[in-house]
Amino acid sequence: MNSAPRVITLTPAPAIDRTYELGTLHPGGVHRATAVHSELAGKGVNVSSNLSRGGVASLAVVPLSPEEANSTQSEVIHPYPVSHPVRVNITLLEEDGQTTKINEQAPPLSTDEWDGLISETVTLADRHDASWILVAGTIPVALDGSPLDLTGLFRRSQSEGRRVGLDTSGSALLELARSGLPDVVKPNAPELAECVGRSLRTIGDVVSAAHEVHEWGVTHVLVSLGPDGMVGVSSSGAIHASTAPVTVRNTIGAGDASVAGFLSHFVSHPDQFAESVGVAVAWGALKVQEVSSQLHSVEGLPEVSISTSPDLDRDLQEPGLI
């Protein structure tokens, strides 16, 4: 890595992403894959990899067994030793872009492993004077099944003037968003609906819900909306950004590409929220046109339309329902 990382990501539950390309999936049938792809992934890994390909230095802190750490070649990966092997997640990808995902349960972490992982992430950010930490992906549980605490990472980093983002789901997203600690969160429509406790059927519903999360103290709320682009809410108001329809090959990793796109611009231009949301949408739209879960490059980005006056009555193609 030629320059100091601007963004440190933490992926507490990484995975080997194994993608099987098929003609058409027939449940209960026997299939022969036309191609198979495997890569070490997970939300933080994907974000760091995408950022690096986009010219923004990043490191991904990843819990790996000693054998896996020794075999990892990527300069983006900063392994942290744990006792268990990485899980394997399966994607079944049909010719028309339809994806079926089968994810293994995230393995639990011991208290010592979790504390060490948090300490390693913050120390790495301190060492490189990184401006952002992003916690991304599933948050595992402790060995006894209890939740693992992230608030210490947020408070310690923010006391040192560093911004911390969160891209997760479920109870971890809800609890941390309600705490107001994250500088940015990036739910999709169903995840945001779960946070606010109501279904979201229109752009206006999303804007209202994102404003509610912003009022909890979250500085920037990004809501990925699939074919409808993204809504962003901050103290400056609401933004809706979208592209013309694109040919979808694999939706897995599109949200990670969007987060990377946002940070790629925002780390250097923190006063350009709308433009950063636009870059997020462009990177996400480019990603869905690729087979892998990560971007191969950021060349050929689609044109993005950005509105500071969203059409609040516009129906979502993929509503968030509860």
C-alpha atoms as one frame of an Amber mdcrd trajectory, in Angstrom:
protein
   0.000   0.000   0.000   1.616   3.218  -1.208  -0.159   5.666   1.098  -1.560
   5.665   4.619  -5.094   4.246   4.822  -7.819   6.866   5.134 -10.463   4.312
   6.186 -10.087   1.324   8.517 -12.867  -1.246   8.278 -13.767  -3.947  10.765
 -15.488  -7.109   9.541 -16.320  -9.104  12.695 -17.802 -12.033  10.753 -16.009
 -12.444   7.408 -16.830 -15.192   4.946 -15.617 -17.005   1.905 -18.143 -15.910
  -0.708 -18.668 -18.817  -3.089 -20.801 -18.024  -6.135 -22.285 -20.712  -8.390
 -23.524 -19.512 -11.773 -26.564 -21.437 -13.057 -28.990 -21.234 -15.923 -32.203
 -21.324 -13.863 -32.645 -22.531 -10.296 -35.222 -25.293  -9.857 -35.808 -26.000
  -6.137 -35.425 -29.692  -5.422 -33.596 -30.315  -8.708 -30.008 -31.219  -9.554
 -27.950 -28.424 -11.112 -24.577 -28.181 -12.798 -22.819 -24.865 -12.268 -21.517
 -23.160 -15.399 -18.896 -21.298 -13.323 -17.757 -21.037  -9.701 -16.060 -18.071
  -8.007 -14.646 -17.852  -4.473 -13.252 -14.835  -2.636 -12.648 -13.724   0.934
 -15.376 -11.202   1.585 -17.672  -9.636   4.134 -18.939  -6.071   4.184 -15.799
  -4.420   5.546 -13.535  -6.480   3.296 -15.631  -5.488   0.283 -15.610  -1.804
   1.238 -11.835  -1.712   1.756 -11.210  -3.589  -1.495 -13.531  -1.275  -3.423
 -11.968   1.830  -1.887  -8.486   0.659  -2.810  -9.546   0.022  -6.401 -10.999
   3.537  -6.412  -7.722   5.082  -5.289  -8.498   5.555  -1.582  -6.157   3.594
   0.694  -7.957   1.353   3.190  -7.242  -1.582   5.485  -9.717  -4.261   6.558
  -9.312  -5.771  10.028 -10.475  -9.379   9.694 -10.564 -12.200  12.284  -8.909
 -15.225  10.670  -7.417 -18.488  11.853  -3.590 -18.616  11.686  -3.728 -20.888
   8.617  -6.103 -18.543   6.777  -4.049 -15.488   7.751  -0.904 -17.093   6.346
  -2.593 -17.898   3.047  -4.119 -14.446   2.535  -2.292 -12.481  -0.158  -4.328
  -9.270  -0.307  -2.531  -6.166   0.938  -5.926  -4.796   1.982  -6.411  -7.498
   4.652  -5.067  -6.954   8.167  -5.680 -10.320   9.889  -6.390 -10.697  13.587
  -5.864 -14.256  14.943  -8.886 -16.198  16.209  -9.398 -19.895  16.918 -12.143
 -20.737  14.398 -12.089 -20.953  10.581 -13.935 -18.429   8.449 -17.503 -19.327
   7.461 -18.621 -19.996   3.880 -21.548 -18.157   2.280 -23.136 -19.477  -0.902
 -24.662 -17.447  -3.734 -26.680 -19.150  -6.473 -26.659 -16.766  -9.432 -29.087
 -17.317 -12.303 -28.634 -16.023 -15.848 -31.330 -13.370 -15.399 -29.549 -11.900
 -12.329 -31.782 -13.549  -9.732 -29.714 -14.414  -6.652 -30.311 -16.910  -3.862
 -28.096 -16.504  -0.793 -27.280 -19.123   1.849 -25.239 -17.700   4.728 -23.662
 -19.717   7.500 -24.223 -18.534  11.056 -21.461 -16.206  12.210 -19.212 -18.065
  14.676 -19.194 -16.610  18.217 -16.154 -14.808  19.589 -14.661 -15.073  23.049
 -14.503 -11.932  25.155 -10.715 -11.842  24.742 -11.014 -12.195  20.955 -13.611
  -9.429  20.764 -11.680  -7.028  23.005  -8.513  -7.721  21.014 -10.297  -7.177
  17.709 -11.682  -3.813  18.857  -8.312  -2.747  20.279  -6.497  -3.765  17.084
  -8.926  -1.744  14.950  -8.605   1.435  17.005  -4.836   1.062  17.334  -4.479
   0.621  13.575  -6.548   3.749  12.969  -4.392   5.658  15.466  -1.166   4.413
  13.893  -2.166   5.567  10.422  -4.131   8.639  11.551  -7.135   7.330   9.594
 -10.101   9.692   9.481 -12.779   6.970   9.452 -13.513   3.586  10.962 -16.337
   1.551   9.450 -17.851  -1.418  11.303 -19.571  -3.531   8.686 -21.465  -6.789
   8.479 -22.922  -9.201  10.992 -21.967  -8.589  14.629 -21.320 -12.010  16.230
 -22.390 -12.973  19.722 -20.196 -13.976  22.640 -19.544 -17.633  23.456 -22.416
 -17.580  25.959 -24.807 -16.125  23.373 -24.854 -12.597  24.829 -24.424  -9.495
  22.633 -20.965  -8.063  22.077 -20.532  -4.368  22.874 -19.439  -1.863  20.221
 -20.028   1.360  22.127 -16.471   1.451  23.447 -15.066   1.558  19.909 -17.392
   4.428  18.979 -16.724   6.497  22.084 -12.950   6.015  22.083 -12.586   6.794
  18.381 -14.877   9.795  18.401 -13.120  11.244  21.462 -10.000  11.297  19.283
 -11.800  13.173  16.499 -12.340  10.145  14.273 -15.636   9.402  12.557 -17.171
   5.940  12.867 -19.699   4.440  10.471 -21.936   1.399  10.849 -23.345  -0.909
   8.195 -25.151  -3.785   9.862 -28.717  -4.919  10.533 -31.032  -6.283  13.211
 -30.693  -5.476  16.885 -27.131  -4.134  16.537 -28.280  -1.518  14.019 -31.325
  -0.549  16.061 -29.499  -0.230  19.381 -26.529   1.701  18.022 -28.686   3.955
  15.852 -30.877   4.780  18.858 -27.730   5.598  20.839 -26.938   8.301  18.276
 -23.278   7.239  18.209 -22.710   6.433  14.505 -21.590   9.201  12.173 -23.219
   7.306   9.315 -25.510   4.296   8.961 -26.532   2.607   5.708 -29.685   0.477
   6.053 -31.772  -0.701   3.132 -35.524  -0.116   3.117 -36.488  -3.289   5.096
 -33.751  -2.606   7.682 -34.847   1.007   8.083 -38.480  -0.128   8.382 -37.452
  -2.457  11.200 -35.657   0.421  12.940 -38.661   2.761  12.939 -41.314   0.066
  13.333 -43.405   0.770  10.227 -43.537  -0.180   6.563 -41.965   2.106   3.970
 -43.714   2.191   0.602 -42.730   5.541  -0.921 -39.720   7.829  -1.168 -41.539
  10.089   1.287 -41.829   7.237   3.794 -38.080   6.657   3.517 -37.250  10.353
   3.914 -39.459  10.592   7.005 -37.940   7.464   8.570 -34.386   8.597   7.783
 -35.116  11.974   9.408 -36.332  10.101  12.495 -33.053   8.163  12.734 -31.117
  11.407  12.148 -32.979  12.951  15.090 -31.706  10.098  17.290 -28.256  11.648
  16.770 -26.965   9.769  13.713 -25.175  12.416  11.651 -25.708  10.957   8.176
 -28.341   8.387   7.170 -27.917   6.610   3.823 -30.764   4.351   2.690 -30.033
   2.027  -0.232 -33.140   1.411  -2.327 -32.008  -1.018  -5.026 -33.384   0.117
  -8.405 -34.610   3.363  -6.817 -31.089   4.487  -5.920 -30.425   6.013  -2.517
 -31.892   8.532  -0.107 -29.483  10.476   2.079 -30.470  12.591   5.069 -28.253
  14.931   7.074 -28.577  18.290   8.802 -28.573  19.872   5.329 -31.778  18.034
   4.335 -32.768  15.100   2.147 -31.133  13.920  -1.089 -32.408  11.371  -3.598
 -29.940  10.017  -6.145 -30.542   7.429  -8.856 -29.343   6.200 -12.248 -31.100
   5.001 -15.339 -31.878   1.248 -15.255 -28.812  -1.006 -15.626 -28.380  -4.675
 -16.500 -28.248  -6.560 -13.202 -25.914  -9.569 -12.971 -25.406  -9.877  -9.200
 -26.871  -7.671  -6.470 -24.626  -9.131  -3.739 -22.136  -6.480  -2.606 -23.998
  -3.542  -4.136 -24.564  -1.947  -0.730 -20.876  -2.359   0.126 -19.912  -0.693
  -3.152 -22.286   2.163  -2.321 -20.717   2.688   1.101 -17.263   2.646  -0.467
 -18.365   5.141  -3.088 -19.768   7.463  -0.445 -16.610   7.330   1.662 -14.323
   7.661  -1.369 -15.656  11.189  -1.879 -16.697  12.149   1.639 -13.323  11.519
   3.319 -11.825  14.338   1.254 -14.951  16.475   0.828 -16.943  16.314   4.092
 -18.907  19.391   3.029 -20.212  17.668  -0.134 -22.865  15.312   1.201 -25.075
  15.366  -1.905 -22.161  14.699  -4.223 -20.998  11.850  -1.973 -24.456  10.257
  -2.131 -24.273  10.542  -5.916 -20.930   8.724  -5.998 -22.404   6.049  -3.722
 -25.200   5.391  -6.197 -22.831   5.316  -9.171 -20.558   2.723  -7.523 -23.552
   0.591  -6.469 -25.047   0.671  -9.963 -21.700  -0.320 -11.461 -21.320  -3.210
  -9.003 -24.642  -4.920  -9.822 -23.433  -5.276 -13.402 -20.556  -7.514 -12.224
 -20.669 -11.186 -11.154 -18.375 -10.980  -8.111 -19.254  -9.458  -4.723 -16.629
  -6.725  -5.206 -15.935  -4.121  -7.863 -13.182  -4.900 -10.339 -12.699  -1.218
 -11.197 -14.532   2.106 -11.018 -14.250   2.825 -14.728 -17.426   3.386 -16.716
 -19.504   4.787 -13.870 -23.099   5.538 -14.909 -24.523   9.043 -14.882 -26.371
   9.921 -11.685 -29.357  12.200 -11.162 -29.343  14.020  -7.802 -32.385  15.808
  -6.408 -32.593  17.975  -3.301 -36.387  17.912  -3.646 -37.264  14.198  -3.811
 -40.575  13.063  -5.274 -42.106  12.029  -1.957 -45.088  10.279  -3.590 -42.971
   7.985  -5.752 -43.629   4.319  -4.953 -40.654   2.130  -4.123 -40.017  -0.794
  -6.461 -38.700  -2.726  -3.455 -40.617  -1.421  -0.398 -39.565  -2.030   3.158
 -42.381  -4.041   4.739 -42.809  -5.252   8.293
